[in-house]
């Protein structure tokens, strides 16, 4: 019994599986990353709002925009300190 194996079909099948996996990965990972960015931005914005309310008496104000919210959300306390330092430098 001679079984003829066509390597082109096997290679095409493996490439198709790899592309299917890669496409699935592209559809799942960005959603998780985007959700993390949105949540961190919201948390950063809330922290900046609290700092602005508490810092009103000493003249501390940091503008709340998407960039500052994301910096505060991603970096946490060091990010807020960085924003305060940048405010006084610029």
C-alpha positions in Angstrom: 0.0 0.0 0.0 1.5 3.2 -1.1 0.0 6.3 0.5 0.9 9.5 -1.3 1.3 12.5 1.1 1.0 15.8 -0.6 3.1 18.2 1.5 1.5 21.2 -0.1 -1.9 20.4 1.4 -0.3 19.9 4.8 1.6 23.1 4.7 -1.5 25.0 3.5 -3.5 23.5 6.3 -0.9 24.5 8.9 -0.6 28.0 7.5 -4.4 28.3 7.6 -4.5 27.2 11.3 -1.8 29.7 12.1 -3.7 32.5 10.4 -6.9 31.5 12.1 -5.2 31.6 15.5 -3.5 35.0 14.7 -6.9 36.5 13.6 -8.5 35.3 16.8 -5.7 36.7 18.8 -6.1 40.1 17.1 -9.8 40.2 17.9 -9.4 39.3 21.6 -6.3 41.1 22.8 -7.1 44.6 21.7 -10.5 44.5 23.5 -8.8 43.6 26.8 -6.1 46.2 26.3 -8.7 48.9 25.3 -10.8 48.1 28.3 -7.8 48.4 30.6 -6.9 51.8 29.1 -10.5 53.0 29.5 -10.7 51.8 33.2 -7.3 53.3 34.1 -8.2 56.6 32.4 -11.5 56.8 34.4 -9.6 56.0 37.6 -6.9 58.6 36.8 -9.6 61.2 36.0 -11.3 60.6 39.3 -8.0 60.9 41.2 -7.2 64.1 39.4 -10.7 65.4 40.3 -10.2 64.6 43.9 -6.7 66.3 43.9 -8.2 69.4 42.2 -11.0 69.6 44.9 -8.6 69.2 47.8 -5.8 71.3 46.2 -8.1 74.3 45.6 -7.1 75.8 48.9 -3.3 75.7 48.2 -3.6 76.7 44.5 -3.0 73.2 43.1 -4.8 72.5 39.8 -4.1 69.9 37.2 -6.1 70.0 34.0 -8.2 66.9 33.4 -7.9 65.7 29.8 -7.4 62.2 28.3 -3.6 62.5 28.5 -3.4 63.5 32.1 -6.0 61.0 33.1 -4.1 58.1 31.3 -0.8 59.2 32.9 -2.4 59.2 36.4 -4.3 56.0 35.6 -1.2 54.0 34.3 1.4 55.4 36.7 -0.7 56.0 39.8 0.8 58.1 42.5 4.2 58.6 40.6 2.2 59.8 37.6 0.3 62.3 39.6 3.6 63.6 41.1 5.0 63.8 37.6 2.0 65.8 36.5 2.4 68.2 39.4 6.1 68.7 38.7 5.4 69.2 34.9 2.8 71.8 35.8 5.3 73.9 37.8 8.1 73.4 35.2 6.0 74.5 32.2 
